Amino acid sequence: MDIGGFWIFLERSARETANPRQRIQWLEYRLSRISRIHVEDFQNNLAGRRPGQWTNAEWPWWEELAYVANRVHERSTGQEDSLYDALAARGQRNPSDPDPTDRAWDFDNLAEIQRRLPRLASLFPRQRYLKA
């Protein structure tokens, strides 16, 4: 799955339902219907952070998205963490790597989020999940 396929899955999930839990369920169902290599590609295309880096005020369902491909891959192989082992075997790093090598940026700055991740920002509008 290339980056275009990745976005097709995310954008289609948004068209199917606005409910974050149902979107996750839809993605899990759809990913379970494609080959493991494509599930691995989906995960590799996902930009993410470690769970401990998310605050409660941040996209609460976005964190769930980071685990969708992993759950599907584990059910497919019957082995825990099989997705990360498969990515490592392909020479690809885990997008939730605790030691990222890119430049740090302010995840609390909506303008920066929209500049760096415009498609994700439109699919998962952060202000919708922020508490007033």
Chimera marker file (.cmm) of the C-alpha trace (Angstrom):
<marker_set name="trace">
<marker id="1" x="0.000" y="0.000" z="0.000" r="1" g="1" b="0" radius="0.5"/>
<marker id="2" x="1.459" y="3.327" z="-1.020" r="1" g="1" b="0" radius="0.5"/>
<marker id="3" x="0.707" y="6.671" z="0.615" r="1" g="1" b="0" radius="0.5"/>
<marker id="4" x="-2.280" y="7.135" z="-1.708" r="1" g="1" b="0" radius="0.5"/>
<marker id="5" x="-3.820" y="3.880" z="-0.526" r="1" g="1" b="0" radius="0.5"/>
<marker id="6" x="-3.216" y="4.900" z="3.072" r="1" g="1" b="0" radius="0.5"/>
<marker id="7" x="-5.175" y="8.120" z="2.522" r="1" g="1" b="0" radius="0.5"/>
<marker id="8" x="-7.965" y="6.296" z="0.715" r="1" g="1" b="0" radius="0.5"/>
<marker id="9" x="-8.502" y="4.184" z="3.853" r="1" g="1" b="0" radius="0.5"/>
<marker id="10" x="-8.466" y="7.177" z="6.210" r="1" g="1" b="0" radius="0.5"/>
<marker id="11" x="-10.650" y="9.381" z="4.041" r="1" g="1" b="0" radius="0.5"/>
<marker id="12" x="-13.154" y="6.592" z="3.425" r="1" g="1" b="0" radius="0.5"/>
<marker id="13" x="-13.410" y="5.948" z="7.166" r="1" g="1" b="0" radius="0.5"/>
<marker id="14" x="-14.306" y="9.628" z="7.640" r="1" g="1" b="0" radius="0.5"/>
<marker id="15" x="-17.031" y="9.379" z="4.990" r="1" g="1" b="0" radius="0.5"/>
<marker id="16" x="-18.444" y="6.216" z="6.574" r="1" g="1" b="0" radius="0.5"/>
<marker id="17" x="-18.932" y="7.685" z="10.047" r="1" g="1" b="0" radius="0.5"/>
<marker id="18" x="-18.036" y="10.697" z="12.176" r="1" g="1" b="0" radius="0.5"/>
<marker id="19" x="-17.969" y="8.562" z="15.321" r="1" g="1" b="0" radius="0.5"/>
<marker id="20" x="-14.278" y="8.000" z="16.230" r="1" g="1" b="0" radius="0.5"/>
<marker id="21" x="-14.865" y="4.526" z="17.714" r="1" g="1" b="0" radius="0.5"/>
<marker id="22" x="-16.788" y="3.403" z="14.639" r="1" g="1" b="0" radius="0.5"/>
<marker id="23" x="-14.036" y="4.781" z="12.386" r="1" g="1" b="0" radius="0.5"/>
<marker id="24" x="-11.487" y="2.642" z="14.218" r="1" g="1" b="0" radius="0.5"/>
<marker id="25" x="-13.753" y="-0.409" z="13.885" r="1" g="1" b="0" radius="0.5"/>
<marker id="26" x="-14.265" y="0.308" z="10.171" r="1" g="1" b="0" radius="0.5"/>
<marker id="27" x="-10.494" y="0.582" z="9.635" r="1" g="1" b="0" radius="0.5"/>
<marker id="28" x="-9.826" y="-2.648" z="11.530" r="1" g="1" b="0" radius="0.5"/>
<marker id="29" x="-12.435" y="-4.483" z="9.485" r="1" g="1" b="0" radius="0.5"/>
<marker id="30" x="-11.114" y="-3.158" z="6.154" r="1" g="1" b="0" radius="0.5"/>
<marker id="31" x="-7.470" y="-3.789" z="7.057" r="1" g="1" b="0" radius="0.5"/>
<marker id="32" x="-8.317" y="-7.348" z="8.068" r="1" g="1" b="0" radius="0.5"/>
<marker id="33" x="-9.462" y="-7.948" z="4.482" r="1" g="1" b="0" radius="0.5"/>
<marker id="34" x="-6.129" y="-7.083" z="2.810" r="1" g="1" b="0" radius="0.5"/>
<marker id="35" x="-2.750" y="-8.808" z="2.806" r="1" g="1" b="0" radius="0.5"/>
<marker id="36" x="-0.392" y="-8.505" z="5.762" r="1" g="1" b="0" radius="0.5"/>
<marker id="37" x="2.159" y="-6.691" z="3.621" r="1" g="1" b="0" radius="0.5"/>
<marker id="38" x="-0.428" y="-3.979" z="2.953" r="1" g="1" b="0" radius="0.5"/>
<marker id="39" x="-1.249" y="-3.798" z="6.673" r="1" g="1" b="0" radius="0.5"/>
<marker id="40" x="2.474" y="-3.300" z="7.284" r="1" g="1" b="0" radius="0.5"/>
<marker id="41" x="2.534" y="-0.584" z="4.618" r="1" g="1" b="0" radius="0.5"/>
<marker id="42" x="-0.461" y="1.115" z="6.252" r="1" g="1" b="0" radius="0.5"/>
<marker id="43" x="1.377" y="1.244" z="9.574" r="1" g="1" b="0" radius="0.5"/>
<marker id="44" x="4.560" y="2.447" z="7.923" r="1" g="1" b="0" radius="0.5"/>
<marker id="45" x="2.645" y="5.332" z="6.306" r="1" g="1" b="0" radius="0.5"/>
<marker id="46" x="1.131" y="6.364" z="9.622" r="1" g="1" b="0" radius="0.5"/>
<marker id="47" x="2.789" y="9.304" z="11.330" r="1" g="1" b="0" radius="0.5"/>
<marker id="48" x="2.605" y="8.733" z="15.065" r="1" g="1" b="0" radius="0.5"/>
<marker id="49" x="3.969" y="9.345" z="18.500" r="1" g="1" b="0" radius="0.5"/>
<marker id="50" x="4.439" y="7.115" z="21.518" r="1" g="1" b="0" radius="0.5"/>
<marker id="51" x="1.295" y="6.795" z="23.634" r="1" g="1" b="0" radius="0.5"/>
<marker id="52" x="2.992" y="8.493" z="26.609" r="1" g="1" b="0" radius="0.5"/>
<marker id="53" x="3.480" y="11.646" z="24.546" r="1" g="1" b="0" radius="0.5"/>
<marker id="54" x="-0.263" y="12.247" z="24.106" r="1" g="1" b="0" radius="0.5"/>
<marker id="55" x="-2.059" y="14.396" z="26.647" r="1" g="1" b="0" radius="0.5"/>
<marker id="56" x="-5.708" y="13.811" z="27.542" r="1" g="1" b="0" radius="0.5"/>
<marker id="57" x="-6.640" y="17.022" z="25.723" r="1" g="1" b="0" radius="0.5"/>
<marker id="58" x="-5.075" y="15.827" z="22.482" r="1" g="1" b="0" radius="0.5"/>
<marker id="59" x="-6.825" y="13.750" z="19.842" r="1" g="1" b="0" radius="0.5"/>
<marker id="60" x="-7.976" y="10.931" z="22.122" r="1" g="1" b="0" radius="0.5"/>
<marker id="61" x="-9.017" y="8.668" z="19.231" r="1" g="1" b="0" radius="0.5"/>
<marker id="62" x="-5.920" y="9.475" z="17.201" r="1" g="1" b="0" radius="0.5"/>
<marker id="63" x="-3.888" y="7.339" z="19.594" r="1" g="1" b="0" radius="0.5"/>
<marker id="64" x="-6.197" y="4.418" z="18.795" r="1" g="1" b="0" radius="0.5"/>
<marker id="65" x="-5.318" y="4.806" z="15.123" r="1" g="1" b="0" radius="0.5"/>
<marker id="66" x="-1.694" y="4.004" z="15.947" r="1" g="1" b="0" radius="0.5"/>
<marker id="67" x="-2.769" y="0.520" z="17.097" r="1" g="1" b="0" radius="0.5"/>
<marker id="68" x="-5.228" y="-0.450" z="14.358" r="1" g="1" b="0" radius="0.5"/>
<marker id="69" x="-2.712" y="-2.117" z="12.025" r="1" g="1" b="0" radius="0.5"/>
<marker id="70" x="-0.942" y="-3.789" z="14.939" r="1" g="1" b="0" radius="0.5"/>
<marker id="71" x="-4.167" y="-5.420" z="16.188" r="1" g="1" b="0" radius="0.5"/>
<marker id="72" x="-5.050" y="-6.599" z="12.681" r="1" g="1" b="0" radius="0.5"/>
<marker id="73" x="-1.536" y="-7.981" z="12.104" r="1" g="1" b="0" radius="0.5"/>
<marker id="74" x="-1.498" y="-9.783" z="15.464" r="1" g="1" b="0" radius="0.5"/>
<marker id="75" x="-4.867" y="-11.438" z="14.746" r="1" g="1" b="0" radius="0.5"/>
<marker id="76" x="-3.580" y="-12.489" z="11.329" r="1" g="1" b="0" radius="0.5"/>
<marker id="77" x="-0.332" y="-14.027" z="12.604" r="1" g="1" b="0" radius="0.5"/>
<marker id="78" x="-1.396" y="-15.060" z="16.106" r="1" g="1" b="0" radius="0.5"/>
<marker id="79" x="1.794" y="-13.450" z="17.426" r="1" g="1" b="0" radius="0.5"/>
<marker id="80" x="2.095" y="-10.392" z="19.639" r="1" g="1" b="0" radius="0.5"/>
<marker id="81" x="4.053" y="-7.474" z="18.125" r="1" g="1" b="0" radius="0.5"/>
<marker id="82" x="4.337" y="-9.308" z="14.817" r="1" g="1" b="0" radius="0.5"/>
<marker id="83" x="3.810" y="-6.051" z="12.938" r="1" g="1" b="0" radius="0.5"/>
<marker id="84" x="6.867" y="-4.384" z="14.428" r="1" g="1" b="0" radius="0.5"/>
<marker id="85" x="8.975" y="-7.480" z="13.780" r="1" g="1" b="0" radius="0.5"/>
<marker id="86" x="7.790" y="-7.505" z="10.155" r="1" g="1" b="0" radius="0.5"/>
<marker id="87" x="8.587" y="-3.801" z="9.738" r="1" g="1" b="0" radius="0.5"/>
<marker id="88" x="12.054" y="-4.302" z="11.214" r="1" g="1" b="0" radius="0.5"/>
<marker id="89" x="12.661" y="-7.245" z="8.845" r="1" g="1" b="0" radius="0.5"/>
<marker id="90" x="11.811" y="-4.912" z="5.968" r="1" g="1" b="0" radius="0.5"/>
<marker id="91" x="14.302" y="-2.354" z="7.270" r="1" g="1" b="0" radius="0.5"/>
<marker id="92" x="11.544" y="0.067" z="8.230" r="1" g="1" b="0" radius="0.5"/>
<marker id="93" x="11.347" y="1.806" z="11.541" r="1" g="1" b="0" radius="0.5"/>
<marker id="94" x="8.299" y="1.827" z="13.746" r="1" g="1" b="0" radius="0.5"/>
<marker id="95" x="6.488" y="5.167" z="13.243" r="1" g="1" b="0" radius="0.5"/>
<marker id="96" x="5.989" y="5.253" z="17.009" r="1" g="1" b="0" radius="0.5"/>
<marker id="97" x="9.732" y="4.901" z="17.533" r="1" g="1" b="0" radius="0.5"/>
<marker id="98" x="10.701" y="6.299" z="20.948" r="1" g="1" b="0" radius="0.5"/>
<marker id="99" x="13.887" y="7.741" z="19.396" r="1" g="1" b="0" radius="0.5"/>
<marker id="100" x="12.740" y="9.772" z="16.380" r="1" g="1" b="0" radius="0.5"/>
<marker id="101" x="15.462" y="11.407" z="14.329" r="1" g="1" b="0" radius="0.5"/>
<marker id="102" x="13.496" y="14.303" z="12.861" r="1" g="1" b="0" radius="0.5"/>
<marker id="103" x="13.395" y="17.836" z="14.269" r="1" g="1" b="0" radius="0.5"/>
<marker id="104" x="11.057" y="18.382" z="17.229" r="1" g="1" b="0" radius="0.5"/>
<marker id="105" x="8.031" y="20.625" z="16.731" r="1" g="1" b="0" radius="0.5"/>
<marker id="106" x="5.138" y="21.979" z="18.804" r="1" g="1" b="0" radius="0.5"/>
<marker id="107" x="2.283" y="19.464" z="18.752" r="1" g="1" b="0" radius="0.5"/>
<marker id="108" x="0.062" y="21.954" z="20.599" r="1" g="1" b="0" radius="0.5"/>
<marker id="109" x="0.246" y="24.540" z="17.793" r="1" g="1" b="0" radius="0.5"/>
<marker id="110" x="-2.796" y="24.091" z="15.536" r="1" g="1" b="0" radius="0.5"/>
<marker id="111" x="-1.219" y="26.127" z="12.707" r="1" g="1" b="0" radius="0.5"/>
<marker id="112" x="1.895" y="23.927" z="12.803" r="1" g="1" b="0" radius="0.5"/>
<marker id="113" x="-0.218" y="20.757" z="12.820" r="1" g="1" b="0" radius="0.5"/>
<marker id="114" x="-2.173" y="21.993" z="9.808" r="1" g="1" b="0" radius="0.5"/>
<marker id="115" x="1.036" y="22.969" z="7.991" r="1" g="1" b="0" radius="0.5"/>
<marker id="116" x="2.872" y="19.697" z="8.641" r="1" g="1" b="0" radius="0.5"/>
<marker id="117" x="-0.058" y="17.278" z="8.545" r="1" g="1" b="0" radius="0.5"/>
<marker id="118" x="-2.797" y="18.975" z="6.499" r="1" g="1" b="0" radius="0.5"/>
<marker id="119" x="-4.678" y="15.842" z="5.529" r="1" g="1" b="0" radius="0.5"/>
<marker id="120" x="-4.620" y="14.394" z="9.035" r="1" g="1" b="0" radius="0.5"/>
<marker id="121" x="-5.620" y="17.775" z="10.481" r="1" g="1" b="0" radius="0.5"/>
<marker id="122" x="-8.685" y="17.844" z="8.229" r="1" g="1" b="0" radius="0.5"/>
<marker id="123" x="-9.625" y="14.222" z="8.976" r="1" g="1" b="0" radius="0.5"/>
<marker id="124" x="-9.094" y="14.494" z="12.735" r="1" g="1" b="0" radius="0.5"/>
<marker id="125" x="-9.795" y="18.150" z="13.588" r="1" g="1" b="0" radius="0.5"/>
<marker id="126" x="-8.161" y="18.560" z="16.927" r="1" g="1" b="0" radius="0.5"/>
<marker id="127" x="-10.365" y="21.406" z="18.104" r="1" g="1" b="0" radius="0.5"/>
<marker id="128" x="-13.310" y="18.971" z="17.983" r="1" g="1" b="0" radius="0.5"/>
<marker id="129" x="-11.691" y="16.918" z="20.760" r="1" g="1" b="0" radius="0.5"/>
<marker id="130" x="-10.322" y="19.732" z="22.920" r="1" g="1" b="0" radius="0.5"/>
<marker id="131" x="-12.197" y="20.510" z="26.102" r="1" g="1" b="0" radius="0.5"/>
<marker id="132" x="-13.165" y="24.147" z="26.551" r="1" g="1" b="0" radius="0.5"/>
<link id1="1" id2="2" r="1" g="1" b="0" radius="0.2"/>
<link id1="2" id2="3" r="1" g="1" b="0" radius="0.2"/>
<link id1="3" id2="4" r="1" g="1" b="0" radius="0.2"/>
<link id1="4" id2="5" r="1" g="1" b="0" radius="0.2"/>
<link id1="5" id2="6" r="1" g="1" b="0" radius="0.2"/>
<link id1="6" id2="7" r="1" g="1" b="0" radius="0.2"/>
<link id1="7" id2="8" r="1" g="1" b="0" radius="0.2"/>
<link id1="8" id2="9" r="1" g="1" b="0" radius="0.2"/>
<link id1="9" id2="10" r="1" g="1" b="0" radius="0.2"/>
<link id1="10" id2="11" r="1" g="1" b="0" radius="0.2"/>
<link id1="11" id2="12" r="1" g="1" b="0" radius="0.2"/>
<link id1="12" id2="13" r="1" g="1" b="0" radius="0.2"/>
<link id1="13" id2="14" r="1" g="1" b="0" radius="0.2"/>
<link id1="14" id2="15" r="1" g="1" b="0" radius="0.2"/>
<link id1="15" id2="16" r="1" g="1" b="0" radius="0.2"/>
<link id1="16" id2="17" r="1" g="1" b="0" radius="0.2"/>
<link id1="17" id2="18" r="1" g="1" b="0" radius="0.2"/>
<link id1="18" id2="19" r="1" g="1" b="0" radius="0.2"/>
<link id1="19" id2="20" r="1" g="1" b="0" radius="0.2"/>
<link id1="20" id2="21" r="1" g="1" b="0" radius="0.2"/>
<link id1="21" id2="22" r="1" g="1" b="0" radius="0.2"/>
<link id1="22" id2="23" r="1" g="1" b="0" radius="0.2"/>
<link id1="23" id2="24" r="1" g="1" b="0" radius="0.2"/>
<link id1="24" id2="25" r="1" g="1" b="0" radius="0.2"/>
<link id1="25" id2="26" r="1" g="1" b="0" radius="0.2"/>
<link id1="26" id2="27" r="1" g="1" b="0" radius="0.2"/>
<link id1="27" id2="28" r="1" g="1" b="0" radius="0.2"/>
<link id1="28" id2="29" r="1" g="1" b="0" radius="0.2"/>
<link id1="29" id2="30" r="1" g="1" b="0" radius="0.2"/>
<link id1="30" id2="31" r="1" g="1" b="0" radius="0.2"/>
<link id1="31" id2="32" r="1" g="1" b="0" radius="0.2"/>
<link id1="32" id2="33" r="1" g="1" b="0" radius="0.2"/>
<link id1="33" id2="34" r="1" g="1" b="0" radius="0.2"/>
<link id1="34" id2="35" r="1" g="1" b="0" radius="0.2"/>
<link id1="35" id2="36" r="1" g="1" b="0" radius="0.2"/>
<link id1="36" id2="37" r="1" g="1" b="0" radius="0.2"/>
<link id1="37" id2="38" r="1" g="1" b="0" radius="0.2"/>
<link id1="38" id2="39" r="1" g="1" b="0" radius="0.2"/>
<link id1="39" id2="40" r="1" g="1" b="0" radius="0.2"/>
<link id1="40" id2="41" r="1" g="1" b="0" radius="0.2"/>
<link id1="41" id2="42" r="1" g="1" b="0" radius="0.2"/>
<link id1="42" id2="43" r="1" g="1" b="0" radius="0.2"/>
<link id1="43" id2="44" r="1" g="1" b="0" radius="0.2"/>
<link id1="44" id2="45" r="1" g="1" b="0" radius="0.2"/>
<link id1="45" id2="46" r="1" g="1" b="0" radius="0.2"/>
<link id1="46" id2="47" r="1" g="1" b="0" radius="0.2"/>
<link id1="47" id2="48" r="1" g="1" b="0" radius="0.2"/>
<link id1="48" id2="49" r="1" g="1" b="0" radius="0.2"/>
<link id1="49" id2="50" r="1" g="1" b="0" radius="0.2"/>
<link id1="50" id2="51" r="1" g="1" b="0" radius="0.2"/>
<link id1="51" id2="52" r="1" g="1" b="0" radius="0.2"/>
<link id1="52" id2="53" r="1" g="1" b="0" radius="0.2"/>
<link id1="53" id2="54" r="1" g="1" b="0" radius="0.2"/>
<link id1="54" id2="55" r="1" g="1" b="0" radius="0.2"/>
<link id1="55" id2="56" r="1" g="1" b="0" radius="0.2"/>
<link id1="56" id2="57" r="1" g="1" b="0" radius="0.2"/>
<link id1="57" id2="58" r="1" g="1" b="0" radius="0.2"/>
<link id1="58" id2="59" r="1" g="1" b="0" radius="0.2"/>
<link id1="59" id2="60" r="1" g="1" b="0" radius="0.2"/>
<link id1="60" id2="61" r="1" g="1" b="0" radius="0.2"/>
<link id1="61" id2="62" r="1" g="1" b="0" radius="0.2"/>
<link id1="62" id2="63" r="1" g="1" b="0" radius="0.2"/>
<link id1="63" id2="64" r="1" g="1" b="0" radius="0.2"/>
<link id1="64" id2="65" r="1" g="1" b="0" radius="0.2"/>
<link id1="65" id2="66" r="1" g="1" b="0" radius="0.2"/>
<link id1="66" id2="67" r="1" g="1" b="0" radius="0.2"/>
<link id1="67" id2="68" r="1" g="1" b="0" radius="0.2"/>
<link id1="68" id2="69" r="1" g="1" b="0" radius="0.2"/>
<link id1="69" id2="70" r="1" g="1" b="0" radius="0.2"/>
<link id1="70" id2="71" r="1" g="1" b="0" radius="0.2"/>
<link id1="71" id2="72" r="1" g="1" b="0" radius="0.2"/>
<link id1="72" id2="73" r="1" g="1" b="0" radius="0.2"/>
<link id1="73" id2="74" r="1" g="1" b="0" radius="0.2"/>
<link id1="74" id2="75" r="1" g="1" b="0" radius="0.2"/>
<link id1="75" id2="76" r="1" g="1" b="0" radius="0.2"/>
<link id1="76" id2="77" r="1" g="1" b="0" radius="0.2"/>
<link id1="77" id2="78" r="1" g="1" b="0" radius="0.2"/>
<link id1="78" id2="79" r="1" g="1" b="0" radius="0.2"/>
<link id1="79" id2="80" r="1" g="1" b="0" radius="0.2"/>
<link id1="80" id2="81" r="1" g="1" b="0" radius="0.2"/>
<link id1="81" id2="82" r="1" g="1" b="0" radius="0.2"/>
<link id1="82" id2="83" r="1" g="1" b="0" radius="0.2"/>
<link id1="83" id2="84" r="1" g="1" b="0" radius="0.2"/>
<link id1="84" id2="85" r="1" g="1" b="0" radius="0.2"/>
<link id1="85" id2="86" r="1" g="1" b="0" radius="0.2"/>
<link id1="86" id2="87" r="1" g="1" b="0" radius="0.2"/>
<link id1="87" id2="88" r="1" g="1" b="0" radius="0.2"/>
<link id1="88" id2="89" r="1" g="1" b="0" radius="0.2"/>
<link id1="89" id2="90" r="1" g="1" b="0" radius="0.2"/>
<link id1="90" id2="91" r="1" g="1" b="0" radius="0.2"/>
<link id1="91" id2="92" r="1" g="1" b="0" radius="0.2"/>
<link id1="92" id2="93" r="1" g="1" b="0" radius="0.2"/>
<link id1="93" id2="94" r="1" g="1" b="0" radius="0.2"/>
<link id1="94" id2="95" r="1" g="1" b="0" radius="0.2"/>
<link id1="95" id2="96" r="1" g="1" b="0" radius="0.2"/>
<link id1="96" id2="97" r="1" g="1" b="0" radius="0.2"/>
<link id1="97" id2="98" r="1" g="1" b="0" radius="0.2"/>
<link id1="98" id2="99" r="1" g="1" b="0" radius="0.2"/>
<link id1="99" id2="100" r="1" g="1" b="0" radius="0.2"/>
<link id1="100" id2="101" r="1" g="1" b="0" radius="0.2"/>
<link id1="101" id2="102" r="1" g="1" b="0" radius="0.2"/>
<link id1="102" id2="103" r="1" g="1" b="0" radius="0.2"/>
<link id1="103" id2="104" r="1" g="1" b="0" radius="0.2"/>
<link id1="104" id2="105" r="1" g="1" b="0" radius="0.2"/>
<link id1="105" id2="106" r="1" g="1" b="0" radius="0.2"/>
<link id1="106" id2="107" r="1" g="1" b="0" radius="0.2"/>
<link id1="107" id2="108" r="1" g="1" b="0" radius="0.2"/>
<link id1="108" id2="109" r="1" g="1" b="0" radius="0.2"/>
<link id1="109" id2="110" r="1" g="1" b="0" radius="0.2"/>
<link id1="110" id2="111" r="1" g="1" b="0" radius="0.2"/>
<link id1="111" id2="112" r="1" g="1" b="0" radius="0.2"/>
<link id1="112" id2="113" r="1" g="1" b="0" radius="0.2"/>
<link id1="113" id2="114" r="1" g="1" b="0" radius="0.2"/>
<link id1="114" id2="115" r="1" g="1" b="0" radius="0.2"/>
<link id1="115" id2="116" r="1" g="1" b="0" radius="0.2"/>
<link id1="116" id2="117" r="1" g="1" b="0" radius="0.2"/>
<link id1="117" id2="118" r="1" g="1" b="0" radius="0.2"/>
<link id1="118" id2="119" r="1" g="1" b="0" radius="0.2"/>
<link id1="119" id2="120" r="1" g="1" b="0" radius="0.2"/>
<link id1="120" id2="121" r="1" g="1" b="0" radius="0.2"/>
<link id1="121" id2="122" r="1" g="1" b="0" radius="0.2"/>
<link id1="122" id2="123" r="1" g="1" b="0" radius="0.2"/>
<link id1="123" id2="124" r="1" g="1" b="0" radius="0.2"/>
<link id1="124" id2="125" r="1" g="1" b="0" radius="0.2"/>
<link id1="125" id2="126" r="1" g="1" b="0" radius="0.2"/>
<link id1="126" id2="127" r="1" g="1" b="0" radius="0.2"/>
<link id1="127" id2="128" r="1" g="1" b="0" radius="0.2"/>
<link id1="128" id2="129" r="1" g="1" b="0" radius="0.2"/>
<link id1="129" id2="130" r="1" g="1" b="0" radius="0.2"/>
<link id1="130" id2="131" r="1" g="1" b="0" radius="0.2"/>
<link id1="131" id2="132" r="1" g="1" b="0" radius="0.2"/>
</marker_set>
